Amino acid sequence: MLSLFILALQTPERLSTDLDMRPPAAGEVGAAERRAARQVPAIVEVCRNALATSDPDGFIKAFADRNGLSSYGRVSLSTQCQIYQKGVTDGEALNQSRTK
């Protein structure tokens, strides 16, 4: 509690609160959906190929370097591939439990 108070005192200006509660414009939503429709298949393909190698992290790093991804992009892709791997593992476990 004391550390939060000290942090608040050191903040040079008040933190702004986003009071704009309006939903995004339909055009923004549509653009985000189109971006996702293009990105998801590519992410799944990269993650599938990464899991097929002996070094998935190295594969993702090499892919990011070849395609000019930023550090954030590489970390984001790595996180998405970890989620993909967890889904594959959980799916296999579920299928094995159903076949017993």
VMD Tcl script that draws the C-alpha trace (Angstrom):
set ca {
  {0.00 0.00 0.00}
  {2.80 2.38 0.88}
  {4.60 1.58 -2.36}
  {1.50 2.50 -4.39}
  {1.28 5.81 -2.54}
  {4.95 6.56 -3.24}
  {4.49 5.65 -6.90}
  {1.48 7.97 -7.12}
  {3.51 10.82 -5.64}
  {6.30 10.29 -8.17}
  {3.97 10.33 -11.16}
  {4.49 13.75 -12.77}
  {0.90 14.14 -13.90}
  {-2.37 12.50 -13.12}
  {-3.02 9.31 -15.00}
  {-5.72 9.89 -17.56}
  {-8.80 7.74 -17.46}
  {-10.39 6.71 -20.72}
  {-13.95 7.89 -20.35}
  {-14.91 7.29 -23.98}
  {-17.32 4.39 -23.61}
  {-18.54 4.42 -27.21}
  {-18.18 1.18 -29.16}
  {-15.70 1.17 -32.06}
  {-16.91 2.25 -35.46}
  {-18.20 -0.50 -37.73}
  {-15.37 0.17 -40.19}
  {-12.76 -0.39 -37.49}
  {-14.36 -3.67 -36.45}
  {-14.60 -4.85 -40.04}
  {-10.95 -3.98 -40.69}
  {-9.85 -5.86 -37.56}
  {-11.89 -8.90 -38.61}
  {-10.34 -8.88 -42.11}
  {-6.84 -8.60 -40.61}
  {-7.53 -11.53 -38.29}
  {-8.92 -13.60 -41.17}
  {-5.59 -13.17 -42.98}
  {-3.35 -13.60 -39.95}
  {-4.83 -16.63 -38.19}
  {-4.16 -19.17 -40.96}
  {-0.57 -17.93 -41.28}
  {-0.03 -18.11 -37.51}
  {-1.43 -21.65 -37.38}
  {0.86 -22.74 -40.22}
  {3.94 -21.23 -38.56}
  {3.04 -22.81 -35.21}
  {2.38 -26.21 -36.80}
  {5.74 -26.09 -38.59}
  {7.50 -24.92 -35.43}
  {6.10 -27.83 -33.40}
  {7.27 -30.26 -36.08}
  {10.89 -29.19 -35.50}
  {13.18 -30.10 -32.65}
  {13.63 -26.41 -31.72}
  {10.30 -24.54 -31.96}
  {11.67 -21.35 -30.39}
  {14.55 -21.28 -32.85}
  {12.15 -21.83 -35.73}
  {9.94 -18.95 -34.59}
  {12.95 -16.66 -34.13}
  {14.26 -17.52 -37.60}
  {10.79 -16.95 -39.11}
  {10.52 -13.58 -37.35}
  {13.98 -12.54 -38.54}
  {13.28 -13.60 -42.15}
  {9.99 -11.73 -42.23}
  {11.08 -8.56 -40.43}
  {8.91 -8.97 -37.33}
  {9.63 -6.62 -34.45}
  {10.62 -7.93 -31.05}
  {7.01 -7.52 -29.96}
  {5.82 -9.42 -33.04}
  {8.20 -12.27 -32.31}
  {7.13 -12.49 -28.66}
  {3.48 -12.32 -29.69}
  {3.98 -15.11 -32.25}
  {5.83 -17.19 -29.68}
  {2.98 -16.73 -27.20}
  {0.40 -17.65 -29.82}
  {2.39 -20.79 -30.66}
  {2.51 -21.75 -26.98}
  {-1.28 -21.44 -26.89}
  {-1.49 -23.51 -30.08}
  {0.78 -26.16 -28.56}
  {-1.36 -26.27 -25.40}
  {-4.46 -26.72 -27.55}
  {-2.85 -29.57 -29.46}
  {-1.76 -31.25 -26.23}
  {-5.18 -30.84 -24.64}
  {-6.92 -32.08 -27.78}
  {-4.76 -35.20 -27.90}
  {-5.43 -35.89 -24.21}
  {-9.17 -35.46 -24.76}
  {-9.15 -37.83 -27.73}
  {-7.20 -40.43 -25.76}
  {-9.65 -40.23 -22.86}
  {-12.60 -40.68 -25.22}
  {-11.11 -43.78 -26.88}
  {-10.63 -45.60 -23.57}
}
mol new
graphics top color blue
foreach p $ca { graphics top sphere $p radius 0.5 }
foreach p [lrange $ca 0 end-1] q [lrange $ca 1 end] { graphics top cylinder $p $q radius 0.2 }
display resetview
